Amino acid sequence: MPSHISESLLYGASFSTPEFLAIFNDENRVQTWFDVEVALAEAQAELEMIPADAAVEIRAKARVENVDVAEIGRGISATAHPIVPALRALEHVCEGGAGEYIHYGATTQDIMDTGLVLQLKQAWPLILRDLEASRTALAKLAREHRSTVMVGRTHGQQALPLTFGYKCAVWVDEIGRQIERCREAEARLFTGNITGAVGTMASFGPKGPEMQVLALKKLDLAAPNICWHSSRDRVCELANLMTQIAGTFGKIAREIYALQQVEFSELSEPHHAGKVGSSTMPHKRNPATVELSIGLSRLIRAQQLAIQDAVYQEHERYSALLRIELAAVPEMMIYTGALLAKMRGVVERLNVDPARMRENLDMLGGLLLSEPVMLALGEAIGKQTAHEVVYEIAMASFEQGVPFRDALVADDRVSAHLDAAALDGVLDPVAYIGESERIVDAVLAAM
């Protein structure tokens, strides 16, 4: 029975997606190993390093359905070797002695690293798809709510007005940078490695460099300048990218979570009939999806710490730390797939309440607009002096429960320069959104 959370019969759907499980499961891992072995054999056959008919037979039989993955697992446990049992299984099904030419001159890490890169390459379109879809959904919200005024908050407190479209545009632009980073990293990430035991290609002879380029081209991968068995920066870059993406969506999830609180009620994640918030309080409409997303973002970050440890290699290879990647990379990728899928669903059907946003603008009784009051008054008495005056009035207004407008009108230091009509104009939150709308337009135009 499954025990890991990503494959749990109870919770697996929360922590994984079928697409990512299909890429990072045992069957596909073995298949990517076999794909590398096929490309290696075909390249060697073309360069007359092994018989051509051997390469044909290896290709014909190098399918995971032709071997027993569970038996390979038992073999790995018995041999304490991560790939030899898979090679033996493939050799066993090859006929005519072709199995003797499997893995010819290669080393374990060649196959494992290149196989992992193939898995990542399969996952990449899914990551980009969901990033693009989330950005598109948020861009739609930014356009629709370009002028929907709401409270901007700093330090958890009401600060100044902005528009919800502006808030969405911040997310749109950030996701755009994550997409750029992913695209820029592809040339480095999608690089294989077939260089032999210590990377010198000694086992391949003088045709080694040409053979590597040819084999990796068959896999649509780049060839490295030099062996990267002991240089794990490519995997670290992957981990950093996924952690940054997790940070972006974890932050968006946390914002939706906060603004769904009843005291705010400005946003809410999609709700459907049958979604239960509590086993004892029937009224609850919990932000379950964004809560899960926040947790997933932290789990992704936790894997980054493990993966970073694998960079501390010794000599030409140090398997003690490379084994970390066996567990941490698939787990990170599966969690990332789940996070992106969950948050895509949230932002594509996010509930927005403009009326509640407008209501919350008045929660402080006008104090939200202390800055424009200070600036307007500062034109007459100086900005620093105006700050001191408005600060004093604002603190008294807050502590005594007096409406800010009334406190301003009653203070001769203000009323001498700003009459009631002028103050009404300055205290209108809709009039103090700065360049919010034009910034939204600029962000959307840059997509």
VEXZAZA-427772 format. One record per residue (C-alpha): x, y, z; residue number from 1; residue in three letters; chain. Coordinates in steps of 0.1 Angstrom, whole numbers, plus 5000, padded with zeros to 4 digits. Layout:
BEGIN
{{X Y Z} NUM 'ALA' 'A'} ...
This chain:
BEGIN
{{5000 5000 5000} 1 'MET' 'A'} {{5012 5036 4993} 2 'PRO' 'A'} {{5028 5053 5023} 3 'SER' 'A'} {{5043 5085 5008} 4 'HIS' 'A'} {{5019 5115 5008} 5 'ILE' 'A'} {{5022 5121 4971} 6 'SER' 'A'} {{5008 5086 4964} 7 'GLU' 'A'} {{4985 5082 4994} 8 'SER' 'A'} {{4951 5068 4987} 9 'LEU' 'A'} {{4938 5093 5012} 10 'LEU' 'A'} {{4958 5125 5005} 11 'TYR' 'A'} {{4976 5119 4972} 12 'GLY' 'A'} {{4953 5142 4952} 13 'ALA' 'A'} {{4962 5171 4974} 14 'SER' 'A'} {{5000 5167 4972} 15 'PHE' 'A'} {{5004 5155 4936} 16 'SER' 'A'} {{4989 5154 4901} 17 'THR' 'A'} {{4986 5124 4878} 18 'PRO' 'A'} {{5007 5141 4852} 19 'GLU' 'A'} {{5037 5146 4875} 20 'PHE' 'A'} {{5033 5112 4892} 21 'LEU' 'A'} {{5035 5097 4857} 22 'ALA' 'A'} {{5068 5115 4850} 23 'ILE' 'A'} {{5085 5108 4883} 24 'PHE' 'A'} {{5074 5073 4891} 25 'ASN' 'A'} {{5096 5042 4890} 26 'ASP' 'A'} {{5084 5030 4856} 27 'GLU' 'A'} {{5093 5062 4838} 28 'ASN' 'A'} {{5126 5065 4857} 29 'ARG' 'A'} {{5136 5031 4844} 30 'VAL' 'A'} {{5123 5041 4809} 31 'GLN' 'A'} {{5145 5072 4808} 32 'THR' 'A'} {{5175 5051 4818} 33 'TRP' 'A'} {{5167 5028 4789} 34 'PHE' 'A'} {{5162 5057 4765} 35 'ASP' 'A'} {{5197 5069 4774} 36 'VAL' 'A'} {{5211 5034 4768} 37 'GLU' 'A'} {{5194 5032 4734} 38 'VAL' 'A'} {{5208 5066 4723} 39 'ALA' 'A'} {{5242 5055 4735} 40 'LEU' 'A'} {{5240 5022 4717} 41 'ALA' 'A'} {{5228 5038 4684} 42 'GLU' 'A'} {{5255 5065 4685} 43 'ALA' 'A'} {{5281 5039 4691} 44 'GLN' 'A'} {{5268 5018 4663} 45 'ALA' 'A'} {{5268 5047 4639} 46 'GLU' 'A'} {{5305 5053 4649} 47 'LEU' 'A'} {{5312 5016 4644} 48 'GLU' 'A'} {{5320 5011 4681} 49 'MET' 'A'} {{5295 4983 4685} 50 'ILE' 'A'} {{5277 4961 4660} 51 'PRO' 'A'} {{5247 4978 4643} 52 'ALA' 'A'} {{5224 4949 4648} 53 'ASP' 'A'} {{5231 4951 4686} 54 'ALA' 'A'} {{5218 4986 4687} 55 'ALA' 'A'} {{5187 4976 4667} 56 'VAL' 'A'} {{5180 4949 4692} 57 'GLU' 'A'} {{5186 4971 4722} 58 'ILE' 'A'} {{5161 4997 4709} 59 'ARG' 'A'} {{5135 4970 4702} 60 'ALA' 'A'} {{5137 4956 4738} 61 'LYS' 'A'} {{5144 4987 4758} 62 'ALA' 'A'} {{5109 4992 4770} 63 'ARG' 'A'} {{5100 4992 4807} 64 'VAL' 'A'} {{5070 4969 4800} 65 'GLU' 'A'} {{5095 4942 4790} 66 'ASN' 'A'} {{5111 4941 4825} 67 'VAL' 'A'} {{5098 4936 4860} 68 'ASP' 'A'} {{5103 4969 4879} 69 'VAL' 'A'} {{5096 4954 4912} 70 'ALA' 'A'} {{5123 4927 4906} 71 'GLU' 'A'} {{5147 4955 4896} 72 'ILE' 'A'} {{5140 4971 4930} 73 'GLY' 'A'} {{5147 4939 4948} 74 'ARG' 'A'} {{5179 4936 4928} 75 'GLY' 'A'} {{5189 4972 4938} 76 'ILE' 'A'} {{5184 4963 4974} 77 'SER' 'A'} {{5204 4930 4971} 78 'ALA' 'A'} {{5233 4945 4951} 79 'THR' 'A'} {{5234 4979 4968} 80 'ALA' 'A'} {{5237 4994 4933} 81 'HIS' 'A'} {{5212 5018 4919} 82 'PRO' 'A'} {{5212 5007 4883} 83 'ILE' 'A'} {{5230 4974 4876} 84 'VAL' 'A'} {{5198 4953 4882} 85 'PRO' 'A'} {{5181 4974 4855} 86 'ALA' 'A'} {{5209 4968 4831} 87 'LEU' 'A'} {{5208 4930 4838} 88 'ARG' 'A'} {{5170 4930 4832} 89 'ALA' 'A'} {{5175 4947 4799} 90 'LEU' 'A'} {{5203 4924 4789} 91 'GLU' 'A'} {{5182 4894 4798} 92 'HIS' 'A'} {{5154 4903 4773} 93 'VAL' 'A'} {{5179 4912 4745} 94 'CYS' 'A'} {{5186 4884 4720} 95 'GLU' 'A'} {{5215 4874 4699} 96 'GLY' 'A'} {{5241 4886 4724} 97 'GLY' 'A'} {{5231 4922 4720} 98 'ALA' 'A'} {{5229 4927 4757} 99 'GLY' 'A'} {{5266 4925 4759} 100 'GLU' 'A'} {{5267 4960 4743} 101 'TYR' 'A'} {{5243 4977 4767} 102 'ILE' 'A'} {{5260 5005 4787} 103 'HIS' 'A'} {{5292 5001 4767} 104 'TYR' 'A'} {{5318 5022 4784} 105 'GLY' 'A'} {{5293 5042 4804} 106 'ALA' 'A'} {{5291 5047 4841} 107 'THR' 'A'} {{5261 5047 4864} 108 'THR' 'A'} {{5260 5084 4869} 109 'GLN' 'A'} {{5260 5090 4832} 110 'ASP' 'A'} {{5227 5072 4829} 111 'ILE' 'A'} {{5211 5085 4861} 112 'MET' 'A'} {{5219 5121 4855} 113 'ASP' 'A'} {{5209 5121 4818} 114 'THR' 'A'} {{5177 5101 4827} 115 'GLY' 'A'} {{5168 5127 4853} 116 'LEU' 'A'} {{5173 5155 4828} 117 'VAL' 'A'} {{5149 5136 4805} 118 'LEU' 'A'} {{5123 5135 4833} 119 'GLN' 'A'} {{5127 5172 4839} 120 'LEU' 'A'} {{5123 5179 4802} 121 'LYS' 'A'} {{5090 5160 4802} 122 'GLN' 'A'} {{5078 5181 4832} 123 'ALA' 'A'} {{5089 5214 4818} 124 'TRP' 'A'} {{5060 5220 4794} 125 'PRO' 'A'} {{5036 5213 4822} 126 'LEU' 'A'} {{5053 5238 4845} 127 'ILE' 'A'} {{5053 5265 4818} 128 'LEU' 'A'} {{5017 5257 4808} 129 'ARG' 'A'} {{5005 5263 4844} 130 'ASP' 'A'} {{5027 5294 4849} 131 'LEU' 'A'} {{5013 5309 4817} 132 'GLU' 'A'} {{4978 5300 4825} 133 'ALA' 'A'} {{4980 5315 4860} 134 'SER' 'A'} {{4996 5347 4846} 135 'ARG' 'A'} {{4968 5349 4819} 136 'THR' 'A'} {{4941 5345 4846} 137 'ALA' 'A'} {{4957 5372 4868} 138 'LEU' 'A'} {{4961 5395 4838} 139 'ALA' 'A'} {{4924 5391 4831} 140 'LYS' 'A'} {{4916 5401 4867} 141 'LEU' 'A'} {{4941 5430 4865} 142 'ALA' 'A'} {{4923 5443 4834} 143 'ARG' 'A'} {{4888 5438 4849} 144 'GLU' 'A'} {{4897 5455 4882} 145 'HIS' 'A'} {{4921 5481 4868} 146 'ARG' 'A'} {{4900 5508 4886} 147 'SER' 'A'} {{4886 5487 4915} 148 'THR' 'A'} {{4898 5507 4945} 149 'VAL' 'A'} {{4909 5488 4976} 150 'MET' 'A'} {{4930 5493 5007} 151 'VAL' 'A'} {{4968 5488 5003} 152 'GLY' 'A'} {{4983 5474 5035} 153 'ARG' 'A'} {{5018 5475 5049} 154 'THR' 'A'} {{5029 5458 5082} 155 'HIS' 'A'} {{4995 5442 5083} 156 'GLY' 'A'} {{4979 5477 5087} 157 'GLN' 'A'} {{4959 5499 5063} 158 'GLN' 'A'} {{4983 5521 5044} 159 'ALA' 'A'} {{4970 5539 5013} 160 'LEU' 'A'} {{4945 5531 4985} 161 'PRO' 'A'} {{4954 5513 4954} 162 'LEU' 'A'} {{4934 5491 4929} 163 'THR' 'A'} {{4929 5454 4930} 164 'PHE' 'A'} {{4941 5455 4893} 165 'GLY' 'A'} {{4974 5469 4905} 166 'TYR' 'A'} {{4978 5441 4931} 167 'LYS' 'A'} {{4971 5415 4904} 168 'CYS' 'A'} {{4996 5433 4881} 169 'ALA' 'A'} {{5023 5428 4907} 170 'VAL' 'A'} {{5017 5391 4906} 171 'TRP' 'A'} {{5015 5391 4868} 172 'VAL' 'A'} {{5049 5407 4865} 173 'ASP' 'A'} {{5065 5384 4890} 174 'GLU' 'A'} {{5052 5353 4873} 175 'ILE' 'A'} {{5065 5367 4841} 176 'GLY' 'A'} {{5100 5369 4856} 177 'ARG' 'A'} {{5097 5333 4868} 178 'GLN' 'A'} {{5088 5322 4832} 179 'ILE' 'A'} {{5118 5342 4819} 180 'GLU' 'A'} {{5140 5324 4844} 181 'ARG' 'A'} {{5127 5290 4834} 182 'CYS' 'A'} {{5133 5298 4797} 183 'ARG' 'A'} {{5168 5311 4804} 184 'GLU' 'A'} {{5177 5280 4824} 185 'ALA' 'A'} {{5167 5255 4798} 186 'GLU' 'A'} {{5201 5255 4780} 187 'ALA' 'A'} {{5219 5247 4812} 188 'ARG' 'A'} {{5193 5223 4827} 189 'LEU' 'A'} {{5187 5202 4795} 190 'PHE' 'A'} {{5223 5191 4793} 191 'THR' 'A'} {{5231 5154 4795} 192 'GLY' 'A'} {{5263 5137 4804} 193 'ASN' 'A'} {{5279 5105 4790} 194 'ILE' 'A'} {{5316 5107 4799} 195 'THR' 'A'} {{5325 5075 4817} 196 'GLY' 'A'} {{5337 5067 4852} 197 'ALA' 'A'} {{5356 5098 4860} 198 'VAL' 'A'} {{5346 5119 4831} 199 'GLY' 'A'} {{5377 5114 4809} 200 'THR' 'A'} {{5359 5093 4783} 201 'MET' 'A'} {{5388 5068 4785} 202 'ALA' 'A'} {{5364 5038 4781} 203 'SER' 'A'} {{5351 5052 4748} 204 'PHE' 'A'} {{5385 5059 4731} 205 'GLY' 'A'} {{5391 5088 4707} 206 'PRO' 'A'} {{5355 5087 4694} 207 'LYS' 'A'} {{5342 5096 4729} 208 'GLY' 'A'} {{5335 5133 4724} 209 'PRO' 'A'} {{5317 5127 4691} 210 'GLU' 'A'} {{5298 5098 4705} 211 'MET' 'A'} {{5285 5119 4734} 212 'GLN' 'A'} {{5273 5147 4712} 213 'VAL' 'A'} {{5256 5122 4688} 214 'LEU' 'A'} {{5239 5103 4716} 215 'ALA' 'A'} {{5227 5134 4734} 216 'LEU' 'A'} {{5214 5149 4702} 217 'LYS' 'A'} {{5192 5118 4698} 218 'LYS' 'A'} {{5177 5127 4732} 219 'LEU' 'A'} {{5173 5164 4722} 220 'ASP' 'A'} {{5198 5173 4749} 221 'LEU' 'A'} {{5229 5195 4749} 222 'ALA' 'A'} {{5264 5181 4754} 223 'ALA' 'A'} {{5284 5195 4783} 224 'PRO' 'A'} {{5318 5211 4780} 225 'ASN' 'A'} {{5331 5187 4806} 226 'ILE' 'A'} {{5317 5160 4829} 227 'CYS' 'A'} {{5293 5173 4856} 228 'TRP' 'A'} {{5291 5142 4879} 229 'HIS' 'A'} {{5307 5163 4907} 230 'SER' 'A'} {{5292 5196 4896} 231 'SER' 'A'} {{5257 5197 4909} 232 'ARG' 'A'} {{5250 5234 4901} 233 'ASP' 'A'} {{5225 5224 4874} 234 'ARG' 'A'} {{5204 5205 4899} 235 'VAL' 'A'} {{5208 5234 4924} 236 'CYS' 'A'} {{5196 5258 4897} 237 'GLU' 'A'} {{5165 5237 4892} 238 'LEU' 'A'} {{5159 5236 4930} 239 'ALA' 'A'} {{5164 5274 4932} 240 'ASN' 'A'} {{5139 5279 4903} 241 'LEU' 'A'} {{5113 5257 4918} 242 'MET' 'A'} {{5117 5274 4952} 243 'THR' 'A'} {{5113 5308 4937} 244 'GLN' 'A'} {{5082 5297 4919} 245 'ILE' 'A'} {{5069 5282 4951} 246 'ALA' 'A'} {{5076 5315 4969} 247 'GLY' 'A'} {{5056 5334 4943} 248 'THR' 'A'} {{5025 5312 4945} 249 'PHE' 'A'} {{5028 5306 4982} 250 'GLY' 'A'} {{5028 5344 4987} 251 'LYS' 'A'} {{4997 5348 4964} 252 'ILE' 'A'} {{4980 5320 4983} 253 'ALA' 'A'} {{4988 5337 5017} 254 'ARG' 'A'} {{4974 5370 5004} 255 'GLU' 'A'} {{4941 5353 4993} 256 'ILE' 'A'} {{4940 5335 5026} 257 'TYR' 'A'} {{4943 5368 5045} 258 'ALA' 'A'} {{4918 5386 5024} 259 'LEU' 'A'} {{4892 5358 5027} 260 'GLN' 'A'} {{4891 5363 5065} 261 'GLN' 'A'} {{4855 5373 5074} 262 'VAL' 'A'} {{4868 5406 5087} 263 'GLU' 'A'} {{4882 5415 5052} 264 'PHE' 'A'} {{4860 5394 5029} 265 'SER' 'A'} {{4875 5410 4998} 266 'GLU' 'A'} {{4886 5378 4980} 267 'LEU' 'A'} {{4877 5341 4983} 268 'SER' 'A'} {{4889 5310 4967} 269 'GLU' 'A'} {{4864 5291 4946} 270 'PRO' 'A'} {{4837 5272 4965} 271 'HIS' 'A'} {{4816 5243 4952} 272 'HIS' 'A'} {{4787 5224 4966} 273 'ALA' 'A'} {{4798 5197 4990} 274 'GLY' 'A'} {{4830 5214 5001} 275 'LYS' 'A'} {{4831 5211 5039} 276 'VAL' 'A'} {{4848 5236 5061} 277 'GLY' 'A'} {{4844 5219 5095} 278 'SER' 'A'} {{4833 5186 5110} 279 'SER' 'A'} {{4814 5205 5137} 280 'THR' 'A'} {{4807 5240 5124} 281 'MET' 'A'} {{4785 5237 5093} 282 'PRO' 'A'} {{4788 5274 5084} 283 'HIS' 'A'} {{4826 5273 5077} 284 'LYS' 'A'} {{4838 5281 5042} 285 'ARG' 'A'} {{4875 5276 5048} 286 'ASN' 'A'} {{4902 5286 5023} 287 'PRO' 'A'} {{4913 5250 5020} 288 'ALA' 'A'} {{4930 5252 4986} 289 'THR' 'A'} {{4952 5282 4994} 290 'VAL' 'A'} {{4960 5267 5028} 291 'GLU' 'A'} {{4972 5235 5011} 292 'LEU' 'A'} {{4991 5257 4986} 293 'SER' 'A'} {{5009 5275 5014} 294 'ILE' 'A'} {{5020 5242 5028} 295 'GLY' 'A'} {{5031 5229 4994} 296 'LEU' 'A'} {{5053 5260 4990} 297 'SER' 'A'} {{5070 5252 5022} 298 'ARG' 'A'} {{5076 5216 5014} 299 'LEU' 'A'} {{5092 5226 4981} 300 'ILE' 'A'} {{5115 5249 5000} 301 'ARG' 'A'} {{5124 5221 5023} 302 'ALA' 'A'} {{5136 5200 4994} 303 'GLN' 'A'} {{5158 5228 4982} 304 'GLN' 'A'} {{5178 5226 5015} 305 'LEU' 'A'} {{5184 5189 5009} 306 'ALA' 'A'} {{5193 5194 4972} 307 'ILE' 'A'} {{5218 5221 4981} 308 'GLN' 'A'} {{5236 5196 5003} 309 'ASP' 'A'} {{5244 5175 4973} 310 'ALA' 'A'} {{5267 5202 4959} 311 'VAL' 'A'} {{5294 5193 4984} 312 'TYR' 'A'} {{5310 5166 4963} 313 'GLN' 'A'} {{5343 5149 4969} 314 'GLU' 'A'} {{5368 5141 4942} 315 'HIS' 'A'} {{5351 5130 4909} 316 'GLU' 'A'} {{5319 5117 4926} 317 'ARG' 'A'} {{5304 5113 4960} 318 'TYR' 'A'} {{5274 5091 4960} 319 'SER' 'A'} {{5265 5096 4996} 320 'ALA' 'A'} {{5252 5130 4987} 321 'LEU' 'A'} {{5240 5122 4952} 322 'LEU' 'A'} {{5215 5098 4967} 323 'ARG' 'A'} {{5198 5129 4982} 324 'ILE' 'A'} {{5188 5139 4947} 325 'GLU' 'A'} {{5171 5105 4941} 326 'LEU' 'A'} {{5146 5114 4968} 327 'ALA' 'A'} {{5145 5152 4968} 328 'ALA' 'A'} {{5143 5161 4932} 329 'VAL' 'A'} {{5112 5140 4923} 330 'PRO' 'A'} {{5095 5151 4955} 331 'GLU' 'A'} {{5102 5187 4948} 332 'MET' 'A'} {{5089 5184 4912} 333 'MET' 'A'} {{5057 5166 4922} 334 'ILE' 'A'} {{5049 5192 4949} 335 'TYR' 'A'} {{5056 5219 4924} 336 'THR' 'A'} {{5032 5204 4899} 337 'GLY' 'A'} {{5005 5201 4926} 338 'ALA' 'A'} {{5011 5237 4938} 339 'LEU' 'A'} {{5008 5251 4903} 340 'LEU' 'A'} {{4977 5231 4895} 341 'ALA' 'A'} {{4960 5241 4927} 342 'LYS' 'A'} {{4968 5278 4924} 343 'MET' 'A'} {{4959 5279 4887} 344 'ARG' 'A'} {{4924 5266 4897} 345 'GLY' 'A'} {{4922 5293 4924} 346 'VAL' 'A'} {{4932 5323 4903} 347 'VAL' 'A'} {{4911 5312 4873} 348 'GLU' 'A'} {{4879 5313 4894} 349 'ARG' 'A'} {{4888 5337 4922} 350 'LEU' 'A'} {{4859 5355 4938} 351 'ASN' 'A'} {{4863 5393 4941} 352 'VAL' 'A'} {{4840 5415 4961} 353 'ASP' 'A'} {{4845 5452 4950} 354 'PRO' 'A'} {{4817 5463 4973} 355 'ALA' 'A'} {{4835 5450 5004} 356 'ARG' 'A'} {{4867 5465 4992} 357 'MET' 'A'} {{4850 5499 4990} 358 'ARG' 'A'} {{4835 5494 5024} 359 'GLU' 'A'} {{4869 5486 5039} 360 'ASN' 'A'} {{4884 5518 5026} 361 'LEU' 'A'} {{4863 5537 5051} 362 'ASP' 'A'} {{4871 5514 5081} 363 'MET' 'A'} {{4895 5539 5096} 364 'LEU' 'A'} {{4872 5568 5093} 365 'GLY' 'A'} {{4894 5587 5069} 366 'GLY' 'A'} {{4928 5580 5085} 367 'LEU' 'A'} {{4937 5561 5054} 368 'LEU' 'A'} {{4942 5594 5036} 369 'LEU' 'A'} {{4966 5610 5062} 370 'SER' 'A'} {{4993 5613 5035} 371 'GLU' 'A'} {{4974 5634 5010} 372 'PRO' 'A'} {{4962 5656 5039} 373 'VAL' 'A'} {{4998 5661 5050} 374 'MET' 'A'} {{5010 5669 5015} 375 'LEU' 'A'} {{4982 5694 5009} 376 'ALA' 'A'} {{4988 5711 5042} 377 'LEU' 'A'} {{5025 5710 5036} 378 'GLY' 'A'} {{5022 5733 5006} 379 'GLU' 'A'} {{5012 5760 5031} 380 'ALA' 'A'} {{5033 5752 5062} 381 'ILE' 'A'} {{5060 5729 5050} 382 'GLY' 'A'} {{5060 5691 5047} 383 'LYS' 'A'} {{5079 5683 5079} 384 'GLN' 'A'} {{5057 5706 5100} 385 'THR' 'A'} {{5026 5693 5083} 386 'ALA' 'A'} {{5037 5657 5092} 387 'HIS' 'A'} {{5039 5667 5129} 388 'GLU' 'A'} {{5005 5684 5128} 389 'VAL' 'A'} {{4987 5656 5110} 390 'VAL' 'A'} {{5004 5630 5131} 391 'TYR' 'A'} {{4991 5646 5163} 392 'GLU' 'A'} {{4956 5649 5149} 393 'ILE' 'A'} {{4956 5614 5136} 394 'ALA' 'A'} {{4968 5598 5168} 395 'MET' 'A'} {{4941 5617 5188} 396 'ALA' 'A'} {{4915 5607 5162} 397 'SER' 'A'} {{4924 5571 5165} 398 'PHE' 'A'} {{4926 5570 5203} 399 'GLU' 'A'} {{4895 5591 5210} 400 'GLN' 'A'} {{4873 5576 5182} 401 'GLY' 'A'} {{4868 5610 5166} 402 'VAL' 'A'} {{4863 5609 5128} 403 'PRO' 'A'} {{4895 5621 5111} 404 'PHE' 'A'} {{4876 5647 5090} 405 'ARG' 'A'} {{4860 5662 5121} 406 'ASP' 'A'} {{4893 5663 5139} 407 'ALA' 'A'} {{4910 5681 5110} 408 'LEU' 'A'} {{4882 5706 5106} 409 'VAL' 'A'} {{4883 5714 5143} 410 'ALA' 'A'} {{4920 5721 5143} 411 'ASP' 'A'} {{4929 5757 5135} 412 'ASP' 'A'} {{4963 5747 5121} 413 'ARG' 'A'} {{4945 5728 5093} 414 'VAL' 'A'} {{4913 5749 5088} 415 'SER' 'A'} {{4934 5780 5083} 416 'ALA' 'A'} {{4947 5765 5050} 417 'HIS' 'A'} {{4922 5737 5041} 418 'LEU' 'A'} {{4884 5743 5043} 419 'ASP' 'A'} {{4859 5715 5046} 420 'ALA' 'A'} {{4853 5713 5009} 421 'ALA' 'A'} {{4890 5710 5002} 422 'ALA' 'A'} {{4893 5683 5029} 423 'LEU' 'A'} {{4865 5663 5014} 424 'ASP' 'A'} {{4884 5662 4981} 425 'GLY' 'A'} {{4916 5652 4998} 426 'VAL' 'A'} {{4899 5625 5019} 427 'LEU' 'A'} {{4883 5607 4988} 428 'ASP' 'A'} {{4902 5574 4985} 429 'PRO' 'A'} {{4892 5569 4949} 430 'VAL' 'A'} {{4910 5601 4940} 431 'ALA' 'A'} {{4943 5589 4956} 432 'TYR' 'A'} {{4953 5558 4937} 433 'ILE' 'A'} {{4983 5574 4920} 434 'GLY' 'A'} {{4994 5558 4888} 435 'GLU' 'A'} {{4977 5525 4896} 436 'SER' 'A'} {{4957 5523 4864} 437 'GLU' 'A'} {{4985 5533 4841} 438 'ARG' 'A'} {{5009 5509 4858} 439 'ILE' 'A'} {{4984 5481 4852} 440 'VAL' 'A'} {{4982 5490 4816} 441 'ASP' 'A'} {{5020 5491 4813} 442 'ALA' 'A'} {{5024 5456 4829} 443 'VAL' 'A'} {{4998 5441 4807} 444 'LEU' 'A'} {{5013 5457 4776} 445 'ALA' 'A'} {{5046 5441 4784} 446 'ALA' 'A'} {{5033 5406 4785} 447 'MET' 'A'} 
